[in-house]
Amino acid sequence: MSPVILIHCINNAISYFSGMLGGGKILSTREQLGNETLYYIVYGVACVLFIAGFVSIGLRISREEKRARLEAATSQPDGETASGDKISDEAHTNQPD
């Protein structure tokens, strides 16, 4: 099951049970917390986690692109690597096109 679907299921379950436990009365998150300060703290923490996740994903993509560029730069078209090592003909013939 994909993580997005799993998160959606968990969100729906929490909403359903909070409605059932609250006597069927639908409350907003702010009303459920009952405290404006606590609401803004929770909201701020959620924003910080979102930004940290976004930055983490960006850094990982950047590292992978850098690694791919480095690998492409180290292999030469004549069968030699940047260090001068000769790649065997068998290695060339076993590579898919």
MIVOVO-888687 format. One record per residue (C-alpha): residue number from 1; x, y, z. Coordinates in steps of 0.1 Angstrom, whole numbers, m for minus. Layout:
! MIVOVO-888687
<site><k>NUM</k><px>X</px><py>Y</py><pz>Z</pz></site>
...
This chain:
! MIVOVO-888687
<site><k>1</k><px>0</px><py>0</py><pz>0</pz></site>
<site><k>2</k><px>15</px><py>34</py><pz>m9</pz></site>
<site><k>3</k><px>23</px><py>57</py><pz>20</pz></site>
<site><k>4</k><px>0</px><py>84</py><pz>7</pz></site>
<site><k>5</k><px>m30</px><py>60</py><pz>8</pz></site>
<site><k>6</k><px>m20</px><py>48</py><pz>43</pz></site>
<site><k>7</k><px>m17</px><py>84</py><pz>56</pz></site>
<site><k>8</k><px>m52</px><py>91</py><pz>41</pz></site>
<site><k>9</k><px>m66</px><py>60</py><pz>59</pz></site>
<site><k>10</k><px>m51</px><py>71</py><pz>92</pz></site>
<site><k>11</k><px>m64</px><py>106</py><pz>88</pz></site>
<site><k>12</k><px>m99</px><py>93</py><pz>81</pz></site>
<site><k>13</k><px>m98</px><py>69</py><pz>110</pz></site>
<site><k>14</k><px>m88</px><py>97</py><pz>134</pz></site>
<site><k>15</k><px>m115</px><py>120</py><pz>121</pz></site>
<site><k>16</k><px>m141</px><py>93</py><pz>124</pz></site>
<site><k>17</k><px>m132</px><py>83</py><pz>160</pz></site>
<site><k>18</k><px>m129</px><py>119</py><pz>171</pz></site>
<site><k>19</k><px>m164</px><py>125</py><pz>158</pz></site>
<site><k>20</k><px>m177</px><py>93</py><pz>175</pz></site>
<site><k>21</k><px>m160</px><py>101</py><pz>208</pz></site>
<site><k>22</k><px>m172</px><py>137</py><pz>207</pz></site>
<site><k>23</k><px>m208</px><py>126</py><pz>205</pz></site>
<site><k>24</k><px>m211</px><py>132</py><pz>168</pz></site>
<site><k>25</k><px>m203</px><py>169</py><pz>171</pz></site>
<site><k>26</k><px>m178</px><py>180</py><pz>145</pz></site>
<site><k>27</k><px>m151</px><py>203</py><pz>159</pz></site>
<site><k>28</k><px>m122</px><py>220</py><pz>142</pz></site>
<site><k>29</k><px>m86</px><py>213</py><pz>153</pz></site>
<site><k>30</k><px>m85</px><py>246</py><pz>171</pz></site>
<site><k>31</k><px>m117</px><py>238</py><pz>190</pz></site>
<site><k>32</k><px>m104</px><py>203</py><pz>199</pz></site>
<site><k>33</k><px>m72</px><py>217</py><pz>213</pz></site>
<site><k>34</k><px>m91</px><py>243</py><pz>233</pz></site>
<site><k>35</k><px>m62</px><py>267</py><pz>236</pz></site>
<site><k>36</k><px>m50</px><py>292</py><pz>209</pz></site>
<site><k>37</k><px>m14</px><py>291</py><pz>220</pz></site>
<site><k>38</k><px>m13</px><py>253</py><pz>219</pz></site>
<site><k>39</k><px>m29</px><py>254</py><pz>184</pz></site>
<site><k>40</k><px>m3</px><py>277</py><pz>171</pz></site>
<site><k>41</k><px>25</px><py>256</py><pz>186</pz></site>
<site><k>42</k><px>12</px><py>225</py><pz>170</pz></site>
<site><k>43</k><px>7</px><py>244</py><pz>137</pz></site>
<site><k>44</k><px>43</px><py>257</py><pz>139</pz></site>
<site><k>45</k><px>58</px><py>223</py><pz>146</pz></site>
<site><k>46</k><px>39</px><py>209</py><pz>116</pz></site>
<site><k>47</k><px>52</px><py>236</py><pz>94</pz></site>
<site><k>48</k><px>88</px><py>230</py><pz>106</pz></site>
<site><k>49</k><px>85</px><py>193</py><pz>99</pz></site>
<site><k>50</k><px>71</px><py>200</py><pz>65</pz></site>
<site><k>51</k><px>100</px><py>223</py><pz>56</pz></site>
<site><k>52</k><px>126</px><py>199</py><pz>71</pz></site>
<site><k>53</k><px>111</px><py>171</py><pz>49</pz></site>
<site><k>54</k><px>111</px><py>193</py><pz>18</pz></site>
<site><k>55</k><px>147</px><py>203</py><pz>24</pz></site>
<site><k>56</k><px>157</px><py>167</py><pz>30</pz></site>
<site><k>57</k><px>141</px><py>155</py><pz>m2</pz></site>
<site><k>58</k><px>158</px><py>184</py><pz>m21</pz></site>
<site><k>59</k><px>193</px><py>175</py><pz>m7</pz></site>
<site><k>60</k><px>188</px><py>139</py><pz>m15</pz></site>
<site><k>61</k><px>179</px><py>146</py><pz>m51</pz></site>
<site><k>62</k><px>208</px><py>170</py><pz>m54</pz></site>
<site><k>63</k><px>232</px><py>143</py><pz>m41</pz></site>
<site><k>64</k><px>219</px><py>117</py><pz>m65</pz></site>
<site><k>65</k><px>222</px><py>141</py><pz>m95</pz></site>
<site><k>66</k><px>257</px><py>150</py><pz>m85</pz></site>
<site><k>67</k><px>266</px><py>113</py><pz>m81</pz></site>
<site><k>68</k><px>251</px><py>105</py><pz>m115</pz></site>
<site><k>69</k><px>270</px><py>134</py><pz>m131</pz></site>
<site><k>70</k><px>303</px><py>122</py><pz>m115</pz></site>
<site><k>71</k><px>298</px><py>87</py><pz>m127</pz></site>
<site><k>72</k><px>291</px><py>99</py><pz>m162</pz></site>
<site><k>73</k><px>322</px><py>121</py><pz>m161</pz></site>
<site><k>74</k><px>345</px><py>94</py><pz>m149</pz></site>
<site><k>75</k><px>337</px><py>69</py><pz>m177</pz></site>
<site><k>76</k><px>353</px><py>77</py><pz>m211</pz></site>
<site><k>77</k><px>337</px><py>66</py><pz>m244</pz></site>
<site><k>78</k><px>369</px><py>46</py><pz>m255</pz></site>
<site><k>79</k><px>365</px><py>21</py><pz>m227</pz></site>
<site><k>80</k><px>388</px><py>37</py><pz>m202</pz></site>
<site><k>81</k><px>379</px><py>53</py><pz>m169</pz></site>
<site><k>82</k><px>392</px><py>87</py><pz>m158</pz></site>
<site><k>83</k><px>419</px><py>69</py><pz>m138</pz></site>
<site><k>84</k><px>431</px><py>52</py><pz>m170</pz></site>
<site><k>85</k><px>419</px><py>17</py><pz>m162</pz></site>
<site><k>86</k><px>409</px><py>m3</py><pz>m193</pz></site>
<site><k>87</k><px>374</px><py>m18</py><pz>m192</pz></site>
<site><k>88</k><px>374</px><py>m53</py><pz>m206</pz></site>
<site><k>89</k><px>355</px><py>m61</py><pz>m238</pz></site>
<site><k>90</k><px>334</px><py>m86</py><pz>m219</pz></site>
<site><k>91</k><px>321</px><py>m57</py><pz>m197</pz></site>
<site><k>92</k><px>311</px><py>m38</py><pz>m228</pz></site>
<site><k>93</k><px>293</px><py>m68</py><pz>m244</pz></site>
<site><k>94</k><px>273</px><py>m77</py><pz>m212</pz></site>
<site><k>95</k><px>259</px><py>m42</py><pz>m209</pz></site>
<site><k>96</k><px>223</px><py>m37</py><pz>m222</pz></site>
<site><k>97</k><px>219</px><py>m11</py><pz>m249</pz></site>
